[in-house]
Amino acid sequence: MRDIAARQFSFAPFRGPARFAACAGIPFGRKKRLPRLPPGVSEAHPGEVKILVQQYPAMLPRVFFQSGIEHDQAAADECRGVGGIARRIAQIGPVPDCHLPAVKELVDGRHPLTISCMDLAALLTEQANPASAHIDKLSTEEMLRVIAKEDRKVADAVAVEIPRIALAVEGIVAAFRNGGRLFYIGAGTSGRLGVLDAAECPPTFNVPPDLVQGIIAGGEAALSRATETTEDDPAIGARDLHERGFVQNDVLCGIAASGRTPYVLGAIDEANRMNALTIGISCTPDSELARRAKIAITPLTGPEVIAGSTRLKAGTATKMVLNTLTTGSFIRLGYVRGNLMVNVQPKNSKLLDRSKRIISEVTGVSYEEAGRMLAETENSVPAAIEAWEKNG
């Protein structure tokens, strides 16, 4: 079987779905839909199909992995092993949009197009990136250009997930209107990003500090010091959730680039048991987190410049998704007027200046008059605007 795999993956370059299917051993030709997705797994979009074909070995026939190739340690041989196959797939050129419908019509036959993401060696976020294979030998400027080129992929990966992000925003808005709260939970970088986004909501939108909360494995100490060992216990995730007073009306957003962090999965399972809305953010296709969360958001950013360092592209994508979740939710709730941050809390000179400028722009009064109006309403921008509208 290894010889077969080596022979089948010796074609280069791959071009179009038919060539890819032939090389991967997937029957191709008859028009038939992909297998029905398991419960909890989001429907694939054309952009996702393109990314999967380009970068992820889950598009390969599972029979290869079940026949021992996944245990092949010959990492130096590009044609063998999960890592080697992933490197070959990562080198595939973009699939023309005109071919995307054909890619979706790949026949499953005897080769289901799935792979267990609990196998860490096979995770997309753990693969070596061929674009940075010799990054340690490059000049400083060349090295940074490689990193910048990879970073440009992040926005596109997040854009593919907008339909799922929109569902999450609507769910969060509904929860807020019913007295619920939003909780982020994660370990390591993922947990820190959740805490960061939660901490920025009160000064940006003048909301109570407990409306959006971040929970990180290891507690506050983990914000400045790595304590990732606590992420391996799902019971701790469920316990930490209860200690924050999580209830059915709340929303839980689990964050894990790999999609398999036990701490996060334990919390998601507990929230599901309570019949609360659960959201899962990961950067690995068909992850365990995506299967368990009611809404799965999966920006596929591909292998990192430094293999496995998900604080890079995966972390950037996660921060972008968190930005859209809270920003979108508070826009829907009326905390933004036009594109102005009218609910800002002017607690320092910069924010005080911004508040005056917002009032001036909305009402047309001078900067000095805006300052007087702000003082009369105890530094409340919405109140100052509302008073002007009533008197106008």
C-alpha positions in Angstrom: 0.0 0.0 0.0 2.9 2.4 0.7 4.3 1.8 -2.8 0.8 2.6 -4.2 0.6 5.8 -2.2 4.1 6.8 -3.2 3.3 6.2 -6.9 -0.1 8.0 -6.7 1.4 11.0 -5.0 4.3 11.4 -7.4 2.3 13.4 -9.9 3.2 17.1 -9.9 1.8 19.5 -10.3 -1.8 18.6 -9.4 -4.3 20.4 -11.7 -8.1 20.4 -11.4 -10.3 18.0 -9.5 -10.1 15.2 -11.9 -6.3 15.1 -11.6 -6.5 15.4 -7.9 -9.0 12.6 -7.7 -6.9 10.3 -9.9 -3.8 11.0 -7.8 -5.7 10.5 -4.5 -7.4 7.3 -5.6 -10.9 8.7 -5.3 -13.4 7.5 -7.9 -14.3 10.4 -10.1 -16.7 10.8 -13.0 -20.3 9.9 -11.9 -22.3 12.8 -10.6 -23.1 12.1 -6.9 -23.1 14.3 -3.8 -20.6 13.9 -1.0 -21.8 11.8 2.0 -24.3 13.5 4.3 -22.4 15.4 7.0 -22.6 14.2 10.6 -24.7 16.2 13.1 -23.1 19.4 14.2 -20.8 19.7 11.2 -21.3 22.8 9.2 -22.2 22.6 5.5 -19.2 23.1 3.3 -19.0 26.2 1.2 -17.1 26.5 -2.1 -14.2 28.4 -0.5 -13.9 25.6 2.1 -13.7 23.0 -0.6 -11.0 24.9 -2.3 -9.0 25.2 0.9 -9.5 21.5 1.7 -8.3 20.4 -1.7 -5.3 22.6 -1.4 -4.1 22.0 2.1 -5.8 19.2 4.0 -5.3 15.4 3.9 -8.9 14.8 4.9 -9.7 14.9 1.2 -7.5 11.8 0.8 -9.1 8.3 0.9 -9.3 7.0 4.5 -8.1 3.6 3.3 -4.6 4.9 3.0 -4.5 5.9 6.7 -6.2 2.8 7.9 -3.6 0.7 6.1 -0.6 1.8 8.1 0.6 4.9 6.3 -0.4 7.0 9.3 2.2 5.2 11.4 5.0 5.5 8.8 7.8 7.4 10.4 9.8 8.0 7.2 9.4 11.8 7.5 12.1 12.5 5.0 10.1 10.7 2.2 7.6 13.3 0.9 5.5 10.6 -0.6 4.8 8.7 2.6 3.3 9.3 6.0 0.5 11.7 7.0 3.0 14.6 7.3 4.5 13.8 3.9 1.1 13.6 2.2 0.0 16.9 3.9 3.1 18.6 2.5 2.2 17.4 -1.0 -1.3 18.6 -0.6 -0.2 21.9 0.7 1.7 22.4 -2.6 -1.4 22.0 -4.8 -2.2 25.1 -6.7 -5.6 26.9 -6.4 -8.5 25.0 -7.9 -10.3 27.2 -10.5 -13.7 28.3 -9.4 -15.2 26.6 -12.5 -14.1 23.3 -11.1 -15.5 23.6 -7.7 -18.9 22.1 -8.5 -17.0 19.0 -9.9 -15.0 18.8 -6.7 -18.2 18.6 -4.7 -19.4 15.8 -6.9 -16.5 13.5 -6.0 -17.9 10.0 -5.5 -17.5 8.6 -2.0 -17.6 4.9 -3.1 -15.3 2.8 -1.0 -13.3 5.8 0.1 -15.0 8.0 2.7 -13.5 11.4 2.7 -12.9 11.7 6.4 -10.0 11.3 8.9 -10.0 11.4 12.7 -8.8 14.7 13.9 -8.1 13.3 17.3 -4.9 12.0 15.8 -2.6 14.9 16.5 -0.1 14.0 13.8 -2.9 14.4 11.2 -4.2 17.8 12.4 -4.0 20.6 9.9 -2.5 22.9 12.5 0.3 20.4 13.2 1.5 20.1 9.7 4.8 21.5 8.4 4.4 24.4 6.0 6.5 23.9 2.8 6.6 27.7 2.3 8.7 28.1 5.4 10.8 24.9 5.2 14.0 26.9 5.1 12.9 30.0 6.9 15.9 29.7 9.3 18.3 30.2 6.4 16.6 33.3 5.0 17.6 36.9 5.6 15.5 38.9 8.1 13.6 40.7 5.4 13.0 37.5 3.4 11.9 35.7 6.5 9.4 38.4 7.3 8.0 38.4 3.8 7.3 34.6 4.1 5.4 35.3 7.4 3.5 38.2 5.8 2.5 36.1 2.8 1.1 33.4 5.0 -0.7 36.0 7.2 -2.6 37.3 4.1 -4.4 34.0 3.9 -6.1 34.6 7.3 -8.7 37.1 6.2 -9.9 34.9 3.3 -10.2 31.9 5.7 -12.3 34.0 8.1 -14.5 35.4 5.2 -15.4 31.8 4.2 -16.9 31.4 7.7 -19.2 34.4 7.6 -22.4 32.4 7.2 -21.6 30.5 10.5 -20.4 33.7 12.2 -23.7 35.4 11.3 -25.7 32.5 12.9 -23.6 32.9 16.0 -24.1 36.7 16.2 -27.9 36.2 15.9 -27.8 33.6 18.7 -25.7 35.9 20.9 -28.0 38.9 20.3 -31.1 36.7 21.2 -29.3 35.6 24.4 -28.4 39.2 25.4 -32.0 40.3 24.8 -33.2 37.5 27.1 -30.8 38.4 29.9 -28.1 36.0 28.9 -24.4 36.4 28.7 -21.5 35.4 26.4 -18.7 33.2 27.8 -15.5 32.4 26.0 -13.5 29.4 27.2 -10.1 28.2 26.1 -6.6 27.1 27.1 -3.3 28.8 26.3 -3.4 31.2 23.4 -7.1 30.5 22.7 -8.0 31.3 26.3 -6.0 34.5 26.3 -7.7 35.7 23.2 -11.1 35.1 24.7 -10.2 37.0 27.8 -8.8 39.8 25.7 -12.0 40.2 23.6 -14.2 40.1 26.7 -12.1 42.7 28.5 -12.4 45.1 25.6 -16.2 45.1 25.5 -16.9 47.4 28.5 -14.7 50.3 27.5 -15.8 50.0 23.8 -19.5 49.6 24.2 -20.1 50.6 27.8 -21.6 47.3 28.8 -21.4 45.6 32.2 -18.1 43.7 32.7 -20.0 40.4 33.3 -21.9 40.5 30.0 -19.0 39.1 28.1 -16.6 36.9 30.1 -13.4 35.0 29.3 -12.5 31.8 31.1 -9.0 30.4 30.6 -7.6 27.1 31.8 -5.4 27.8 34.8 -7.2 31.0 35.8 -5.7 34.5 35.8 -2.2 33.2 36.4 -2.3 31.6 32.9 -2.7 35.1 31.3 0.9 35.9 31.8 2.5 32.5 32.5 1.9 29.3 30.4 0.0 26.7 32.4 -1.2 24.5 29.5 -1.1 21.3 31.6 -4.6 22.1 32.9 -6.1 21.9 29.5 -6.1 18.1 29.5 -8.9 17.6 32.0 -12.5 18.0 30.7 -13.9 18.0 34.2 -12.0 21.2 35.0 -13.6 22.9 32.1 -17.1 22.0 33.2 -16.2 23.0 36.8 -14.8 26.4 35.8 -18.0 27.0 33.8 -20.2 26.3 36.8 -18.0 28.5 39.0 -18.8 31.5 36.8 -22.5 30.9 37.2 -23.2 29.8 33.7 -26.9 29.1 33.1 -29.1 27.9 30.2 -29.8 31.4 28.9 -26.1 32.0 28.4 -24.0 31.3 25.3 -20.7 29.4 25.5 -18.0 29.9 22.8 -15.3 27.2 23.0 -12.0 28.2 21.4 -9.4 25.6 20.4 -7.2 25.8 17.3 -6.8 22.1 17.2 -10.5 21.5 18.0 -9.7 18.8 20.5 -8.7 20.4 23.8 -10.3 18.3 26.5 -10.7 21.4 28.8 -12.8 23.1 26.2 -14.7 20.0 25.1 -15.7 19.3 28.8 -17.2 22.8 29.1 -19.0 22.5 25.7 -20.5 19.1 26.8 -21.7 20.6 30.0 -23.3 23.6 28.3 -24.9 21.2 25.8 -26.3 19.2 28.7 -27.9 22.4 30.0 -29.3 23.0 26.5 -27.5 26.3 26.2 -26.3 27.7 22.8 -22.7 26.5 22.1 -20.3 27.9 19.5 -17.0 26.2 18.6 -14.1 28.0 17.0 -11.3 25.9 15.6 -8.9 25.8 12.7 -9.0 22.1 11.9 -11.7 20.6 9.6 -14.2 18.2 11.1 -12.8 18.6 14.6 -14.3 17.2 17.7 -15.2 20.7 18.8 -17.0 21.4 15.6 -18.9 18.1 16.0 -20.0 18.9 19.5 -20.8 22.7 19.2 -24.2 23.7 17.9 -22.5 26.3 15.7 -19.1 25.5 14.3 -16.8 28.2 13.0 -13.8 26.8 11.3 -11.4 29.2 9.5 -8.9 27.0 7.7 -5.7 28.9 7.9 -3.4 26.0 7.0 -0.1 24.9 8.4 1.8 27.5 10.4 5.1 29.1 9.5 6.5 27.4 12.6 4.8 24.0 12.6 2.2 23.7 15.4 2.6 27.3 16.6 -1.1 28.2 16.5 -0.5 31.6 18.1 0.3 32.7 14.5 -2.3 32.3 11.7 -4.8 30.4 13.8 -4.5 32.9 16.6 -5.0 35.8 14.2 -8.0 34.1 12.7 -9.5 33.4 16.1 -9.1 37.1 17.1 -10.8 38.2 13.9 -13.7 35.9 14.6 -14.0 37.1 18.2 -13.9 40.7 17.0 -16.8 40.0 14.6 -18.9 38.1 17.2 -18.9 40.9 19.8 -18.8 43.8 17.4 -21.6 42.4 15.2 -23.7 41.6 18.3 -23.5 45.1 19.8 -24.1 46.7 16.4 -27.3 44.7 16.1 -28.3 45.8 19.6 -27.9 49.5 18.7 -24.6 50.3 20.5 -23.2 51.8 17.3 -24.7 54.8 15.4 -23.6 54.8 11.8 -20.1 53.6 12.3 -19.5 55.7 15.5 -18.8 54.2 18.9 -21.5 56.2 20.6 -21.4 54.0 23.8 -17.8 54.7 24.5 -16.8 55.3 28.1 -14.6 58.5 28.2 -12.4 57.4 31.1 -9.2 58.9 29.8 -8.1 61.9 27.7 -8.1 59.9 24.4 -11.6 58.6 24.9 -12.8 62.0 26.2 -11.6 63.6 23.0 -13.2 60.8 20.9 -16.5 61.3 22.7 -16.6 65.0 21.9 -15.8 64.4 18.3 -18.6 61.8 18.1 -21.1 64.3 19.5 -19.9 67.0 17.2 -20.1 64.8 14.1 -23.6 63.5 15.0 -25.1 66.8 16.0 -23.1 69.3 14.0 -22.2 71.5 17.0 -18.7 72.7 17.7 -16.1 70.7 19.5 -16.3 73.0 22.5 -20.1 72.8 22.6 -19.9 69.0 22.4 -17.7 69.1 25.5 -20.3 71.2 27.3 -23.1 68.8 26.3 -21.0 65.8 27.5 -20.4 67.4 30.9 -24.1 68.1 31.3 -24.9 64.5 30.8 -22.2 63.1 33.1 -20.0 62.0 30.2 -22.7 59.9 28.5 -22.4 60.3 24.7 -25.8 58.7 24.0 -27.5 60.9 26.5 -25.9 64.0 25.1 -27.1 63.1 21.6 -30.5 62.2 22.8 -30.8 65.6 24.7 -29.8 67.5 21.6 -32.3 65.6 19.5 -35.1 66.4 21.9 -34.3 70.1 22.1 -33.8 70.3 18.3 
